[in-house]
Amino acid sequence: LTAELTAELTARRKQYEYERDLLLDLEGKEGVEMKKLGDFAEIGTGSSNTQDELESGRYPFFVRSQIVRWQDDYEFDEIAIITSGDGVGVGKVLHYYEGKYALHQRAYRIHVENDSIVPKFIFYFMQKDFYWYIMSNAYAASVTSVRRPMLINYPIPIPPLSIQSRIVSILDTFEQSISNLEEQLARREKQYEYYRNQLLTLEGEEERGKT
């Protein structure tokens, strides 16, 4: 069952990426307008450092990795797309969050301020395109890093609001399906570990009984 779920999850992720890339291939299409991210979004960083993180806390603390930390204080209360400003996750670390959160001083928050643009549409487009944009434009020293002007000038094709909403609805359905499979797989793996340990314990008791 675990092998079957793993294979299905891999196939579903590939299907999701294919459909996402197809839906978001918008440049040059009728009714689509090219805009820069800075034209419709507020872009900034946080003020927290890694040493501020807690093992558990009241609010998520977004750092420069896909792993979310915690804090007892928050800096922002909004809908935001969050990405790493430097390190190994540049261009790949993307979070979509609604609510109160804290932010690392070298992570960026993108808060859409235009009612005709769906924030999650921007998130999905960045999933598809942002890494390649960063790799073409990033400053490379000992680590690859992102500068605020790069984000401000990041070009995004914007279709009509109804099309944005439709794309988000389709991709949300895919993401929920993937999430459900991940949960099933996690449950099966725990179940397997439980029964394996029970069987090994029983086998050990039988061996001791023979001696």
N, C-alpha and C positions, 0 to 999 in steps of 0.2 A: 504493500500500500504506500509506503514511504517513497519507493522508487517511482511508482506511478504518479504520485502527487508532484514529485520533483520534476518529472518529465513534463507534466501538464503545466506546471508553473513556469518552466523555461519557455515552453511554446507560447504561453499566454503573454509573457513579457516581450517576446519577439513580435507577436501580433500587435501588441500595444504600441511598440516603437514604430512599427510599419504604419499603422493607422494614424498615429500622432504626426509622423513626418509627412504623410500624405495630406492630412487635413490642414496642416500648417504651412504647406507649400503655397503661399499666398501672393508672393511678390509678382506684380504685373497683372494680377487678376482684376476683373471689373469691380469697381466700387471699393477697392483697397487703396488706402492712403499710407504712404511711408511717413513715419514720425520718429523722432528721436526720443529716447526714454526720458531725457530731461525736459521735454516739452510738456509732459503730462504727469510726472511723478516727482515727489520729493525724495532726494537721495542723501543719505548720511551714514555715519557710523555710531557705535555705542561708546560708552565710557568705562565699561567694566574690563577687568583683567582676569586671566585664568585663575589666579589665586582667590578670586571672589566666589568661585563655584562651591556648591555644597553637594553632598551625596543625595540629599533630598531637600526640597524647599517648596515654597508656595508658587513660584513662577518659573517657567522655562527660561534657561539662559543659553542663548545661541552663540556658539563660538565659531571656530574655523574648521569644523568637521561636521559630518553628518550626524554625529552623536550629540544629543541635546543634554545640556547640564541643567543645574538648578540654582536658584537664588531665592532669598526671602523678600527681596525688593525688586521693583520693576522700573524700567525707564520709559517704556512706550505702551500705549494702549490703542491698537489700530489693526488694520489689515495690512500685512506686509509680506514682501518677498525678501528673503534673507540669503546672502551669499558671502563666501569667504573673500577676504581682500588679499590674502597671500597664502603660501604654503602648498602642500600637495593637493589640496582640494580645490584649488582655483579653477573656476569655470564649471566644476562638477557639483560642488556643495550648493544645494538650493533647498530652501524651506519655504513653505507657504503657511502663514500663521494668522489667526484672528484672535485678538485679545491682548492681555498684558504680558509683557516679556522684558527680559534684560538682554543686552547685546554687547559682545566683545568690541573693544576699541578698534580692532582690525577686521571687523566684519561689517558688511554694508546692509542697510535696510532700504528697501524701495517701496514707497507708499504712494499708490496711484491716487491722484487728486482730481481726476476727470470722470464725471458721471457717465460719459459715453464710452468708457473703456472698462472692461471687466478685469479686475486684478488677477484672477486665476487664469485668464487667457494669456496674460503676460507671463505668468509662471510657467505655463505649459510651453509657450514659445521659447522661453529661455532654456527649458529642459532640452529642447531640440537643438538650439542654435548657439547658446551662450559660450560653451566651451570653445567652439571653433573660432568665434569672434575674439575671445580672450587670447587664444594661442596666436592669432594673427596680429594682435595689437598690444599684448602685455609687455611690460618692462621686465627684462630677464637679467637677473644678477645671480646671487647665490640661490635665490628662490624666485619663482614667477610671482609678480604682484600686479594688482589692479589699482589704477588711479581713478579718482572721481570723474575727471573729464572723459575717460573711456566709457564710463557708465552713462554719463549725460549724453554722449554722442552715439550711443548704441542704437542702430536703426531697427525698427520693428514695423512690419506691415500690419496695418490695422483695418480689418474689414468692418462692415456695419455692425452695430450692437447686437442685432438678432443673430448674425452669423457667429459672433464671438460666443454668445450664450449657448448656441447649439453645439459648437465645438467643445466647450467646457462640459456640457452635459454628457456628450459621448465619451470623452476622456475620463470624466469622473466615474462613469459606469465601468470602464476598463480597470481603473485603479481600485475600485471596490472589489471587483472580481479577483484581482491579484491579491489584495489584502485578505480576502476570505480564504484563498488557497494557502497563503502563508500561515494563517492561523490554524488551518487544518493540518498542515505539515508539522507545525510546532507541536500540536497536540499528539499527533502520531509518534513523533520522535520521543516525547516524554513517556507515552504509553509503552513504546518499545523498551526504553531504558528501565522502566519500572518492572516489566515482566522479565527482562534479561536478568536484572538484579535478583528478583525473586527466584528464578530458576537456578542461578548460580549459588544462591544461599542454600537452596534445597539440596543441590548436588553436593555442596560442601558438608552439609549435615549428614547426608547419607554416607559419604566417605568416612566421616568421623565415627559414624555408627558401626561401620565394618571393622574399624580398628579397636 
